Amino acid sequence: MEAWFLGPKAENADLFERLIVDAIRDQAHWRRNFHPDDPTHITEEIKRSPAYLEAVGSLKDNHQSLLSFLKKSVPFFSMRYQGHMNWELTLPAMLGYFSAMLYNPNNVAFEGSTATTILELLVGDDICRMLGYEISGADAPRPWGHITCDGTVANIEAVWAARNVKLYPLAVQEALRTDSSLAGAAGIEIATSGGDRRLVDLDPWDALNLRADDILALPGRLQQEFGIPGEDVGKAIARFSVQTLGLVEFHRRFLRDLPSPVLFVPGTKHYSFPKAAALLGIGAENLRDVPVDLDARLDVDELRKMLEECLREKRAVYTAVCVIGSTEESAVDPVDKVLKLREEMRFKGLEFTVHADSAWGGYHASVDRDDFDMPARPGFAPPPPAMTLGKYVTRQFRQLGKVDSITVDPHKSGYIPYPAGALCYRNSAMRDLVSFSAPVVFHGDAEPTVGIYGVEGSKPGAAVAAVYLSHKVIRPSKSGYGKIIGQALFSCRKLYARLLSMAKESDAFVVVPLNTLPKIDGRSTDEINGLLRDVDAKTGQEIEADRKLLDFMSEIGPDQNILAYAFNLKNADGTVNTSLDLCNRFNKSLYERLSIDPGDDIYGYDLIVSTTDLDAEQYGNRFIDDYKNRLSVGGSPGGRITVLRSVVMNPWLTDTPQGSFIDVLENEFRKALTEVIGTIRGSYTRGI
């Protein structure tokens, strides 16, 4: 693993410099050998001219000025940085990006990216396999994935595709009824909850509740079963699609007697989903928040109630979203239970797609993914143990391949430069409904162009090359990314254990992580607390040698490696503050002390964290009330809790020759707490 990163002190700088020079020399060689007889332009005489020398001087001076200014950037590479979902970049990712950037390919079209388009197809398949989609399943549709600029765009595209799939049968119906080119196919049947029926005979409610795979198969069936040319099929259906008519006119024509369809998201949703609802004309009113349980995971019982209400109202559902690693709590929603609930609803006549927002958590699948395509590296064991995922989280990742679409961000847990998001479809035909070209029959065939699908136009082929080279060197499986993320999970669990045991009786504060300790069958509270103390006190090597302790460690803390927690003050008499307002002010003040101000010299910052607010309106009262009670502010009014957040992406040793780095982090927390407690108490003494 030490060969995969530049290193916290740039220990691999010489290696990286040589590789970058190789890329520049190779670019120069390529240029010189493309029609070598063509004339040159930048002659030695020009290089000696005053104007040239002045321009070079300006370049050097301004470059040095830029380098100086960039030192005000965030030190993502340091374990002292725990703010956002960003850390060190892999060497192959940086090298791939830099090398391809010299060619400046644009993956919007094959003619502008003749090399990197091919890489994008390979990368799309690789990410699909990492996430659990089978590339060569005998009967299953072929999946397909592509690179986007980020998870927001991927989520918007996924909702766009889900909306278009939901409404597509109504467009096909109208084309079958009115377009003479499809007259011979009026008898085409499709599976419904009540058995096979003619598509043209379905009422709008039944047409809105067909399975996605059956819907996506319709264009191919019209060609294959009825001999209608693909171009005619595409043109006939396109006349009545929501893409052509617009949502208002589409509803007026086909859905006048039905309420607007809805989209279900958990309270932990990313802000990209309200954006999607606005951009796609779905509307915020039809974006429904599902309350979360006490672990900040989507509450399936609440979702069931909401779906039952949709059945009673005859309100169609576009899609249900599961978050696989929420950006605030690192919670993994119960994909297995949501998929089971969809099966239950299917028999009642309500159908919808399931989308997994794995922007943050998708690469965690590599922790459980057996090696594929490249052999494992036998005999290599890094010093810190790599954590496994908890049993619950592992179960969700093993169900991930059954959802209809998945967002994942290589530029988050893939340690790859921005911009590099991705969206994968279980059924590649789904991509055709977010393009402006006619659907084709054999969706499994690789397309020479990927840029016609999705939201974006121009996009850097260099980002694709970064993902490609990083995946080639560091496989998205147990032997590669699984090691990086597993070791980062270990560091996160160690920090969680320290936070739980950090506050002593004599301290003027308490700290309450969002995640509670698990209840383990056959173990008393005293035993669990003893194991927790062992996790905190023992070194990585000692923990690795203790199977029982390693197993316990995999089940504690957040589902992934984002750790949310809040501090609360103690009163002068040693009791814990009971005011939510004061508790929130305390944590906001801590954040201000532990965050970077614009323009500041970053060398003066010893620990950097981020903050967020948890609101009952999104999360539900049950979750918020439970956390308020644990913070000792349960009797205080208000439904918004301010928490701090540590994103622990660093896979390096928490045990160093200089001692445990967790001790360093605790010391920095204590310095900030001492300063802020004095300020807060002083302001309240003065009545501020």
C-alpha positions as CSV (number, residue, x, y, z in Angstrom):
1,M,0.0,0.0,0.0
2,E,2.9,2.4,0.6
3,A,3.5,2.4,-3.1
4,W,0.0,3.6,-3.8
5,F,0.2,7.1,-2.2
6,L,2.5,10.1,-2.3
7,G,2.7,9.8,1.5
8,P,2.0,12.2,4.4
9,K,5.6,13.7,4.1
10,A,5.8,13.2,0.3
11,E,8.0,10.1,0.8
12,N,7.3,9.0,-2.8
13,A,8.0,12.4,-4.3
14,D,11.0,11.1,-6.3
15,L,9.0,8.2,-7.7
16,F,6.1,10.5,-8.6
17,E,8.4,13.1,-10.2
18,R,10.0,10.5,-12.4
19,L,6.6,9.2,-13.6
20,I,5.4,12.7,-14.4
21,V,8.5,13.4,-16.4
22,D,7.9,10.1,-18.2
23,A,4.4,11.3,-19.1
24,I,5.7,14.7,-20.4
25,R,8.5,13.0,-22.4
26,D,6.1,10.5,-23.9
27,Q,3.8,13.3,-24.9
28,A,6.7,15.1,-26.6
29,H,7.7,11.9,-28.4
30,W,4.2,11.4,-29.6
31,R,4.0,14.9,-31.0
32,R,7.4,14.6,-32.8
33,N,6.5,11.4,-34.4
34,F,3.1,12.5,-35.8
35,H,4.1,13.5,-39.3
36,P,7.7,14.2,-38.4
37,D,8.3,16.0,-41.7
38,D,5.8,18.8,-40.9
39,P,7.6,22.1,-40.1
40,T,8.3,23.2,-36.5
41,H,7.2,26.6,-35.2
42,I,8.9,27.4,-31.9
43,T,12.5,27.8,-33.1
44,E,15.6,28.3,-31.0
45,E,15.7,31.8,-32.4
46,I,12.2,32.6,-31.1
47,K,13.3,31.1,-27.7
48,R,16.1,33.6,-27.5
49,S,14.0,36.6,-28.4
50,P,13.2,39.3,-25.7
51,A,9.4,38.8,-26.1
52,Y,9.7,35.0,-25.6
53,L,12.0,35.4,-22.6
54,E,9.7,38.0,-21.1
55,A,6.7,35.7,-21.5
56,V,8.6,32.8,-19.9
57,G,9.6,35.0,-17.0
58,S,5.9,36.0,-16.5
59,L,4.9,32.3,-16.6
60,K,7.5,31.3,-14.0
61,D,6.8,34.3,-11.7
62,N,3.0,33.8,-11.8
63,H,3.4,30.0,-11.4
64,Q,5.5,30.6,-8.2
65,S,2.9,33.0,-7.0
66,L,0.2,30.4,-7.6
67,L,2.2,27.7,-5.8
68,S,2.6,30.0,-2.8
69,F,-1.1,30.8,-2.7
70,L,-2.1,27.1,-3.0
71,K,-0.4,26.4,0.3
72,K,-3.5,27.9,1.8
73,S,-5.3,24.8,0.6
74,V,-6.7,22.1,2.9
75,P,-4.2,19.5,4.1
76,F,-6.3,16.5,3.1
77,F,-3.4,14.1,3.4
78,S,-3.0,14.6,7.1
79,M,-4.8,12.5,9.8
80,R,-5.4,15.8,11.5
81,Y,-7.8,16.6,8.7
82,Q,-11.2,15.0,9.3
83,G,-13.5,17.5,7.7
84,H,-15.1,16.3,4.5
85,M,-15.1,13.3,2.2
86,N,-11.7,13.9,0.8
87,W,-8.2,12.6,1.6
88,E,-5.0,11.7,-0.2
89,L,-5.2,10.8,-3.9
90,T,-3.7,7.5,-5.2
91,L,-0.5,7.8,-7.2
92,P,-2.0,5.9,-10.2
93,A,-5.0,8.2,-10.2
94,M,-2.9,11.4,-10.3
95,L,-0.6,9.9,-12.9
96,G,-3.5,8.7,-15.0
97,Y,-5.2,12.1,-14.8
98,F,-2.0,14.1,-15.6
99,S,-1.0,11.8,-18.5
100,A,-4.4,11.9,-20.2
101,M,-4.8,15.7,-19.5
102,L,-1.9,16.3,-21.8
103,Y,-4.1,14.9,-24.6
104,N,-7.2,16.8,-23.4
105,P,-9.8,14.2,-24.5
106,N,-13.5,15.1,-24.3
107,N,-15.6,12.0,-23.6
108,V,-18.7,13.7,-24.9
109,A,-18.2,11.9,-28.2
110,F,-15.9,9.2,-29.6
111,E,-14.3,11.4,-32.2
112,G,-13.0,13.7,-29.4
113,S,-11.9,10.8,-27.1
114,T,-10.9,7.8,-29.3
115,A,-8.8,6.4,-26.5
116,T,-10.6,7.4,-23.3
117,T,-14.0,6.4,-24.5
118,I,-12.8,2.9,-24.7
119,L,-11.4,3.3,-21.1
120,E,-14.7,4.6,-19.9
121,L,-16.5,1.4,-21.2
122,L,-13.9,-0.7,-19.3
123,V,-14.2,1.4,-16.2
124,G,-18.0,1.2,-16.3
125,D,-17.9,-2.6,-16.3
126,D,-15.3,-2.6,-13.5
127,I,-17.4,-0.5,-11.3
128,C,-20.5,-2.5,-12.1
129,R,-18.7,-5.7,-11.0
130,M,-17.4,-4.0,-7.8
131,L,-21.0,-3.1,-6.9
132,G,-22.4,-6.5,-7.5
133,Y,-23.9,-6.3,-11.0
134,E,-23.1,-9.4,-13.0
135,I,-21.6,-8.5,-16.4
136,S,-22.2,-12.0,-18.0
137,G,-25.3,-13.3,-16.4
138,A,-27.0,-16.0,-18.5
139,D,-30.6,-14.6,-18.2
140,A,-30.2,-11.2,-16.6
141,P,-30.0,-8.0,-18.6
142,R,-26.5,-6.6,-19.1
143,P,-25.6,-3.8,-16.8
144,W,-23.8,-0.6,-17.9
145,G,-22.0,2.2,-16.1
146,H,-20.4,5.5,-17.0
147,I,-18.4,8.3,-15.4
148,T,-20.2,11.5,-14.4
149,C,-18.7,14.7,-12.9
150,D,-20.1,13.8,-9.5
151,G,-22.7,12.0,-7.5
152,T,-25.2,14.9,-7.7
153,V,-25.3,14.5,-11.5
154,A,-25.5,10.7,-11.2
155,N,-28.4,10.9,-8.8
156,I,-30.2,13.4,-11.0
157,E,-29.7,11.1,-14.0
158,A,-31.0,8.1,-12.0
159,V,-34.2,9.9,-11.0
160,W,-34.5,11.1,-14.6
161,A,-34.3,7.5,-15.8
162,A,-36.7,6.3,-13.2
163,R,-39.2,8.9,-14.1
164,N,-39.0,8.1,-17.8
165,V,-39.2,4.4,-17.3
166,K,-42.4,4.9,-15.2
167,L,-44.1,7.0,-17.8
168,Y,-42.8,5.1,-20.9
169,P,-45.6,2.5,-21.2
170,L,-48.2,5.3,-21.6
171,A,-46.2,6.7,-24.5
172,V,-46.0,3.2,-26.1
173,Q,-49.7,2.7,-25.6
174,E,-50.6,5.9,-27.4
175,A,-48.2,5.0,-30.2
176,L,-49.8,1.6,-30.6
177,R,-53.2,3.1,-30.7
178,T,-52.5,6.0,-33.1
179,D,-49.4,5.3,-35.2
180,S,-50.0,3.3,-38.4
181,S,-46.4,2.1,-38.4
182,L,-47.1,0.1,-35.2
183,A,-50.5,-1.2,-36.3
184,G,-49.5,-4.8,-36.5
185,A,-48.3,-4.8,-32.9
186,A,-51.5,-3.7,-31.2
187,G,-51.8,-7.2,-29.6
188,I,-48.5,-7.1,-27.7
189,E,-48.9,-8.4,-24.2
190,I,-47.1,-7.5,-21.0
191,A,-47.0,-9.0,-17.5
192,T,-49.1,-7.3,-14.8
193,S,-49.8,-8.2,-11.2
194,G,-53.0,-9.8,-12.5
195,G,-51.4,-11.8,-15.3
196,D,-50.4,-11.1,-18.9
197,R,-52.6,-8.5,-20.6
198,R,-52.6,-6.5,-23.8
199,L,-50.7,-3.3,-23.3
200,V,-53.3,-1.2,-25.1
201,D,-56.0,-2.4,-22.8
202,L,-54.4,-1.3,-19.6
203,D,-55.8,1.7,-17.7
204,P,-53.3,4.4,-16.7
205,W,-52.9,3.0,-13.2
206,D,-52.0,-0.5,-14.4
207,A,-49.7,1.0,-17.1
208,L,-47.8,2.9,-14.3
209,N,-47.2,-0.2,-12.4
210,L,-45.3,-2.5,-14.8
211,R,-41.9,-4.0,-14.0
212,A,-38.9,-2.0,-15.3
213,D,-37.3,-4.9,-17.2
214,D,-40.6,-5.6,-19.0
215,I,-41.0,-1.9,-19.9
216,L,-37.4,-1.7,-21.2
217,A,-37.9,-4.8,-23.3
218,L,-40.8,-3.3,-25.3
219,P,-38.8,-1.6,-28.1
220,G,-36.8,-4.7,-28.8
221,R,-39.9,-6.9,-28.7
222,L,-41.7,-4.6,-31.2
223,Q,-38.8,-5.1,-33.6
224,Q,-38.1,-8.8,-33.0
225,E,-41.7,-10.2,-32.6
226,F,-43.5,-7.9,-35.1
227,G,-40.7,-7.1,-37.6
228,I,-41.0,-3.3,-37.2
229,P,-37.8,-1.5,-38.1
230,G,-36.1,0.0,-35.0
231,E,-36.1,3.5,-36.5
232,D,-39.9,3.4,-36.9
233,V,-40.4,2.1,-33.4
234,G,-38.2,4.9,-32.0
235,K,-40.0,7.7,-33.9
236,A,-43.5,6.5,-33.2
237,I,-42.9,6.3,-29.4
238,A,-40.9,9.4,-29.2
239,R,-43.9,11.6,-30.3
240,F,-45.7,10.8,-27.1
241,S,-42.8,10.5,-24.6
242,V,-42.4,12.9,-21.7
243,Q,-39.1,13.9,-23.3
244,T,-41.1,15.3,-26.2
245,L,-44.3,16.5,-24.6
246,G,-43.0,17.8,-21.4
247,L,-44.3,16.8,-18.0
248,V,-47.3,19.3,-17.9
249,E,-48.6,18.2,-21.3
250,F,-47.9,14.5,-20.5
251,H,-49.9,14.7,-17.3
252,R,-52.7,16.5,-19.1
253,R,-53.0,13.9,-21.7
254,F,-52.5,10.7,-19.8
255,L,-52.7,11.2,-16.0
256,R,-55.6,13.6,-15.6
257,D,-57.5,11.3,-13.2
258,L,-54.5,10.3,-11.1
259,P,-52.5,12.2,-8.5
260,S,-48.9,13.1,-9.3
261,P,-46.4,10.3,-8.8
262,V,-43.9,10.6,-5.9
263,L,-40.3,9.8,-5.1
264,F,-39.3,8.3,-1.7
265,V,-36.0,9.3,0.0
266,P,-34.8,8.7,3.5
267,G,-34.4,11.7,5.8
268,T,-30.6,11.3,5.4
269,K,-30.9,12.1,1.7
270,H,-28.3,14.1,-0.2
271,Y,-29.3,17.5,-1.4
272,S,-29.1,16.2,-5.0
273,F,-32.5,14.7,-4.7
274,P,-34.4,18.0,-4.1
275,K,-32.4,19.3,-7.0
276,A,-33.5,16.4,-9.2
277,A,-37.2,16.9,-8.2
278,A,-36.9,20.6,-9.1
279,L,-35.1,20.1,-12.4
280,L,-37.3,17.2,-13.6
281,G,-40.6,18.9,-12.8
282,I,-41.5,16.4,-10.1
283,G,-41.7,19.1,-7.5
284,A,-40.7,19.3,-3.8
285,E,-44.2,18.4,-2.8
286,N,-43.7,15.0,-4.4
287,L,-40.3,14.3,-2.9
288,R,-41.4,12.3,0.3
289,D,-39.0,12.0,3.2
290,V,-39.1,8.6,5.0
291,P,-38.2,8.9,8.7
292,V,-35.1,7.0,9.9
293,D,-34.7,4.6,12.8
294,L,-32.5,5.1,15.8
295,D,-29.4,4.1,13.7
296,A,-30.2,6.8,11.2
297,R,-31.2,4.2,8.6
298,L,-34.4,4.3,6.5
299,D,-37.3,3.0,8.6
300,V,-38.9,0.3,6.5
301,D,-42.1,0.2,8.5
302,E,-42.6,3.9,7.9
303,L,-41.9,3.3,4.1
304,R,-44.5,0.5,4.1
305,K,-47.1,2.9,5.6
306,M,-46.4,5.5,3.0
307,L,-46.5,2.9,0.1
308,E,-49.8,1.6,1.4
309,E,-51.2,5.2,1.3
310,C,-50.0,5.4,-2.3
311,L,-52.0,2.3,-3.1
312,R,-55.1,3.7,-1.5
313,E,-54.7,7.0,-3.4
314,K,-53.7,5.3,-6.6
315,R,-50.6,7.4,-6.6
316,A,-47.7,6.0,-8.6
317,V,-44.2,5.8,-7.2
318,Y,-41.2,6.7,-9.4
319,T,-38.5,5.1,-7.3
320,A,-37.4,4.5,-3.7
321,V,-33.9,5.6,-2.7
322,C,-31.6,3.7,-0.3
323,V,-28.6,5.6,0.9
324,I,-25.5,3.4,1.1
325,G,-23.4,5.5,3.4
326,S,-25.1,8.8,4.3
327,T,-22.8,11.8,4.2
328,E,-23.6,12.9,7.7
329,E,-24.0,9.7,9.7
330,S,-22.4,7.1,7.4
331,A,-25.5,5.0,7.8
332,V,-26.3,2.2,5.4
333,D,-30.0,1.8,4.6
334,P,-31.6,-1.7,4.7
335,V,-31.5,-2.6,1.0
336,D,-32.5,-6.2,1.7
337,K,-35.7,-5.1,3.5
338,V,-36.6,-2.5,0.8
339,L,-36.2,-5.1,-2.0
340,K,-38.4,-7.5,0.0
341,L,-41.0,-4.7,0.6
342,R,-41.0,-4.1,-3.2
343,E,-41.9,-7.7,-3.8
344,E,-44.7,-7.4,-1.3
345,M,-46.1,-4.4,-3.0
346,R,-45.8,-5.9,-6.4
347,F,-48.4,-8.5,-5.5
348,K,-50.7,-5.6,-4.5
349,G,-50.2,-3.8,-7.8
350,L,-47.7,-1.2,-6.9
351,E,-44.4,-1.2,-8.8
352,F,-41.3,1.0,-8.5
353,T,-37.6,1.0,-9.1
354,V,-35.0,1.1,-6.3
355,H,-32.0,3.4,-6.6
356,A,-29.0,3.1,-4.3
357,D,-27.1,6.3,-3.6
358,S,-23.7,4.8,-2.9
359,A,-21.8,8.0,-3.7
360,W,-19.9,7.8,-0.5
361,G,-20.2,4.1,0.4
362,G,-19.9,2.3,-2.9
363,Y,-16.2,1.6,-2.7
364,H,-16.8,-0.1,0.6
365,A,-18.1,-3.0,-1.4
366,S,-14.5,-3.8,-2.2
367,V,-13.9,-4.8,1.5
368,D,-16.2,-7.9,0.9
369,R,-15.5,-8.4,-2.9
370,D,-13.4,-11.3,-3.9
371,D,-10.6,-10.5,-6.3
372,F,-11.6,-10.5,-10.0
373,D,-9.7,-9.9,-13.2
374,M,-6.4,-9.5,-11.4
375,P,-4.8,-12.0,-9.0
376,A,-4.5,-11.3,-5.3
377,R,-1.2,-10.3,-3.9
378,P,-0.2,-13.3,-1.7
379,G,1.9,-12.8,1.4
380,F,1.5,-9.0,1.7
381,A,0.0,-8.0,5.0
382,P,0.1,-4.3,6.0
383,P,0.9,-3.5,9.6
384,P,-2.6,-2.2,10.7
385,P,-5.4,-4.7,10.5
386,A,-8.0,-4.1,7.8
387,M,-11.5,-4.1,9.3
388,T,-14.3,-6.1,7.8
389,L,-17.7,-4.5,7.4
390,G,-20.3,-5.3,10.1
391,K,-22.6,-8.2,9.5
392,Y,-25.6,-5.9,8.7
393,V,-23.6,-3.7,6.3
394,T,-22.1,-6.8,4.5
395,R,-25.7,-8.1,4.0
396,Q,-26.7,-4.9,2.4
397,F,-23.8,-4.9,0.0
398,R,-24.6,-8.4,-1.0
399,Q,-28.1,-7.3,-2.0
400,L,-26.8,-4.2,-3.9
401,G,-26.7,-6.0,-7.2
402,K,-30.5,-6.3,-7.2
403,V,-31.3,-2.6,-7.2
404,D,-32.1,-0.9,-10.5
405,S,-29.4,1.8,-10.5
406,I,-26.5,2.8,-8.3
407,T,-24.5,6.0,-7.8
408,V,-20.9,5.8,-6.7
409,D,-18.2,8.5,-6.5
410,P,-14.6,7.4,-7.4
411,H,-13.6,10.9,-6.2
412,K,-14.7,10.0,-2.7
413,S,-13.8,6.6,-1.3
414,G,-12.0,5.8,-4.6
415,Y,-9.3,8.4,-3.7
416,I,-9.4,9.7,-7.2
417,P,-9.2,13.4,-8.4
418,Y,-12.3,15.5,-9.1
419,P,-14.4,15.3,-11.1
420,A,-15.2,11.5,-11.1
421,G,-18.7,10.3,-10.1
422,A,-20.4,7.3,-11.7
423,L,-23.8,5.9,-12.4
424,C,-24.5,2.2,-13.0
425,Y,-27.7,0.6,-14.3
426,R,-28.6,-3.0,-13.6
427,N,-30.3,-3.1,-17.0
428,S,-28.3,-1.2,-19.7
429,A,-31.5,-0.4,-21.6
430,M,-32.4,2.1,-18.9
431,R,-29.8,4.5,-20.3
432,D,-31.7,4.8,-23.6
433,L,-34.5,6.7,-21.8
434,V,-32.1,9.5,-20.9
435,S,-30.7,9.9,-24.4
436,F,-32.1,11.5,-27.5
437,S,-31.4,8.6,-29.8
438,A,-33.7,5.8,-30.7
439,P,-33.6,2.7,-28.4
440,V,-31.7,-0.2,-29.9
441,V,-32.3,-3.9,-29.7
442,F,-29.1,-5.4,-28.3
443,H,-28.3,-3.3,-25.3
444,G,-25.5,-5.5,-24.3
445,D,-23.3,-4.4,-27.2
446,A,-20.7,-1.8,-26.3
447,E,-21.5,1.6,-27.8
448,P,-18.7,3.6,-29.4
449,T,-20.0,6.8,-27.7
450,V,-21.1,7.2,-24.1
451,G,-21.6,11.0,-24.1
452,I,-25.1,10.8,-25.6
453,Y,-26.4,9.4,-22.3
454,G,-27.1,11.4,-19.2
455,V,-27.0,15.0,-18.1
456,E,-23.5,16.2,-19.1
457,G,-22.1,17.3,-22.4
458,S,-18.3,17.9,-22.3
459,K,-16.4,15.9,-19.7
460,P,-12.7,15.3,-19.2
461,G,-11.4,12.0,-20.5
462,A,-8.6,12.6,-18.0
463,A,-11.0,11.7,-15.2
464,V,-11.7,8.4,-16.9
465,A,-8.0,7.7,-17.3
466,A,-7.5,8.4,-13.5
467,V,-10.2,5.9,-12.6
468,Y,-8.9,3.4,-15.1
469,L,-5.2,3.5,-14.0
470,S,-6.1,3.5,-10.3
471,H,-8.4,0.4,-10.8
472,K,-5.7,-1.3,-12.8
473,V,-3.1,-0.9,-10.1
474,I,-5.4,-1.0,-7.0
475,R,-8.2,-3.5,-7.7
476,P,-11.7,-2.6,-6.3
477,S,-11.6,-5.8,-4.3
478,K,-10.2,-7.3,-1.1
479,S,-6.6,-7.1,-2.3
480,G,-6.8,-3.4,-3.3
481,Y,-9.3,-0.8,-2.2
482,G,-10.6,-3.3,0.3
483,K,-7.3,-3.0,2.2
484,I,-7.3,0.8,2.0
485,I,-10.9,1.2,3.2
486,G,-10.6,-1.7,5.7
487,Q,-7.6,0.1,7.4
488,A,-9.5,3.4,7.4
489,L,-12.4,1.6,9.0
490,F,-10.0,0.4,11.7
491,S,-8.8,4.0,12.4
492,C,-12.4,5.2,12.5
493,R,-13.4,2.4,15.1
494,K,-10.4,3.3,17.2
495,L,-11.4,7.0,17.2
496,Y,-15.0,6.0,18.1
497,A,-13.8,3.9,21.0
498,R,-11.7,6.9,22.2
499,L,-14.6,9.3,22.0
500,L,-16.8,7.0,24.1
501,S,-14.2,6.7,26.8
502,M,-12.6,10.2,26.6
503,A,-14.7,12.2,29.1
504,K,-13.7,11.5,32.7
505,E,-15.7,12.4,35.9
506,S,-13.4,15.4,36.4
507,D,-13.9,16.8,32.9
508,A,-16.2,19.7,32.2
509,F,-17.8,18.1,29.2
510,V,-19.4,14.8,27.9
511,V,-19.2,13.5,24.4
512,V,-21.9,11.4,22.8
513,P,-21.3,9.7,19.4
514,L,-24.3,9.4,17.2
515,N,-23.9,5.6,17.1
516,T,-24.7,3.6,20.3
517,L,-22.8,0.5,21.3
518,P,-24.5,-2.6,19.9
519,K,-26.3,-5.1,22.1
520,I,-24.5,-8.4,21.6
521,D,-26.2,-11.7,22.5
522,G,-24.7,-13.5,25.5
523,R,-22.6,-10.4,26.6
524,S,-23.4,-8.2,29.5
525,T,-23.1,-4.4,29.4
526,D,-19.9,-4.7,31.6
527,E,-18.4,-7.2,29.1
528,I,-19.1,-4.9,26.2
529,N,-17.6,-1.9,28.0
530,G,-14.6,-4.0,28.8
531,L,-14.1,-4.9,25.1
532,L,-14.5,-1.2,24.3
533,R,-11.7,-0.3,26.7
534,D,-9.5,-3.0,25.1
535,V,-10.2,-1.5,21.6
536,D,-9.1,1.9,22.9
537,A,-6.1,0.7,24.8
538,K,-4.6,-2.0,22.7
539,T,-2.3,-1.6,19.6
540,G,-3.3,-2.7,16.1
541,Q,-1.1,-5.7,16.4
542,E,-2.6,-6.8,19.7
543,I,-6.1,-6.4,18.3
544,E,-5.3,-8.3,15.2
545,A,-4.1,-11.2,17.3
546,D,-7.4,-11.3,19.3
547,R,-10.1,-12.7,17.0
548,K,-12.8,-12.0,19.5
549,L,-11.8,-8.3,19.9
550,L,-11.4,-7.9,16.1
551,D,-15.0,-9.3,15.5
552,F,-16.3,-7.0,18.2
553,M,-14.6,-4.0,16.6
554,S,-16.2,-4.7,13.2
555,E,-19.7,-4.2,14.8
556,I,-19.1,-0.9,16.7
557,G,-19.3,2.6,15.5
558,P,-20.8,3.9,12.3
559,D,-21.8,1.7,9.4
560,Q,-18.8,3.1,7.4
561,N,-16.1,5.6,8.3
562,I,-17.9,8.9,8.8
563,L,-18.2,9.5,12.6
564,A,-20.7,12.0,13.9
565,Y,-20.7,13.1,17.6
566,A,-21.7,16.0,19.9
567,F,-20.2,17.5,23.0
568,N,-22.2,18.9,25.9
569,L,-21.0,21.0,28.8
570,K,-21.2,20.3,32.5
571,N,-22.5,22.8,34.9
572,A,-20.4,24.1,37.8
573,D,-22.0,21.5,40.1
574,G,-20.9,18.6,37.8
575,T,-24.4,18.0,36.3
576,V,-24.8,17.9,32.5
577,N,-26.3,20.9,30.8
578,T,-30.0,20.3,29.9
579,S,-30.4,23.2,27.3
580,L,-30.4,22.1,23.7
581,D,-29.7,25.7,22.6
582,L,-26.6,25.9,24.8
583,C,-25.4,22.4,23.6
584,N,-25.8,23.5,20.0
585,R,-23.9,26.8,20.7
586,F,-21.2,24.8,22.3
587,N,-20.7,22.5,19.3
588,K,-20.9,25.4,16.8
589,S,-18.2,27.2,18.8
590,L,-16.1,24.0,18.7
591,Y,-16.5,23.8,14.9
592,E,-15.5,27.4,14.5
593,R,-12.3,26.6,16.6
594,L,-11.6,23.5,14.5
595,S,-12.4,24.7,10.9
596,I,-10.4,26.7,8.4
597,D,-11.2,30.4,7.9
598,P,-10.8,31.8,4.4
599,G,-7.2,33.0,3.7
600,D,-5.8,31.7,6.9
601,D,-2.4,30.0,7.1
602,I,-3.2,26.3,7.4
603,Y,0.0,25.6,9.4
604,G,-1.8,27.1,12.5
605,Y,-4.5,24.4,12.5
606,D,-3.9,21.3,14.5
607,L,-7.2,19.5,13.9
608,I,-9.9,20.1,11.3
609,V,-13.5,18.7,11.5
610,S,-16.8,19.5,9.9
611,T,-20.3,20.1,11.2
612,T,-23.9,19.5,10.3
613,D,-27.4,19.9,11.8
614,L,-29.7,16.9,12.4
615,D,-33.4,18.1,12.0
616,A,-36.5,16.3,13.1
617,E,-38.3,17.4,10.0
618,Q,-36.0,15.1,7.9
619,Y,-35.0,12.5,10.4
620,G,-38.2,12.0,12.3
621,N,-39.0,12.7,16.0
622,R,-38.1,9.3,17.2
623,F,-34.5,9.5,16.1
624,I,-34.0,13.1,17.3
625,D,-35.7,12.5,20.7
626,D,-33.5,9.5,21.3
627,Y,-30.3,11.5,20.6
628,K,-31.5,14.5,22.7
629,N,-32.1,12.1,25.6
630,R,-28.6,10.7,25.3
631,L,-27.2,14.2,25.2
632,S,-29.2,15.0,28.4
633,V,-31.2,17.7,26.7
634,G,-34.4,15.6,26.2
635,G,-36.6,18.0,28.1
636,S,-35.5,21.0,26.2
637,P,-37.6,22.3,23.3
638,G,-36.3,22.2,19.7
639,G,-35.8,19.5,17.0
640,R,-32.4,20.5,15.6
641,I,-29.1,19.1,16.9
642,T,-25.7,20.4,15.9
643,V,-23.1,17.7,15.7
644,L,-19.4,17.5,14.7
645,R,-18.2,15.1,12.0
646,S,-15.0,13.3,11.4
647,V,-14.4,11.6,8.0
648,V,-11.7,9.1,8.7
649,M,-10.2,8.1,5.3
650,N,-6.6,7.7,6.5
651,P,-5.4,4.1,6.3
652,W,-2.1,4.6,8.0
653,L,-1.1,3.4,11.4
654,T,-2.8,4.8,14.4
655,D,0.1,3.4,16.4
656,T,3.4,5.1,15.5
657,P,6.9,5.1,16.9
658,Q,6.0,8.3,18.7
659,G,2.9,6.8,20.3
660,S,-0.8,6.5,19.3
661,F,-2.0,9.2,17.0
662,I,-5.4,8.9,18.7
663,D,-3.7,10.4,21.7
664,V,-2.7,13.4,19.5
665,L,-6.3,13.8,18.3
666,E,-7.6,13.7,21.9
667,N,-5.1,16.2,23.0
668,E,-6.2,18.6,20.2
669,F,-9.9,18.1,21.1
670,R,-9.1,18.9,24.8
671,K,-7.2,22.1,23.8
672,A,-10.2,23.3,21.8
673,L,-12.7,22.2,24.5
674,T,-10.8,24.1,27.2
675,E,-10.8,27.3,25.1
676,V,-14.4,27.1,24.1
677,I,-15.8,26.1,27.5
678,G,-14.1,29.2,29.0
679,T,-15.6,31.4,26.3
680,I,-19.1,29.9,26.5
681,R,-19.2,30.2,30.3
682,G,-17.9,33.7,30.2
683,S,-20.6,34.8,27.7
684,Y,-23.4,33.2,29.8
685,T,-22.0,34.9,33.0
686,R,-22.2,38.2,31.2
687,G,-25.8,37.4,30.0
688,I,-24.9,37.3,26.3
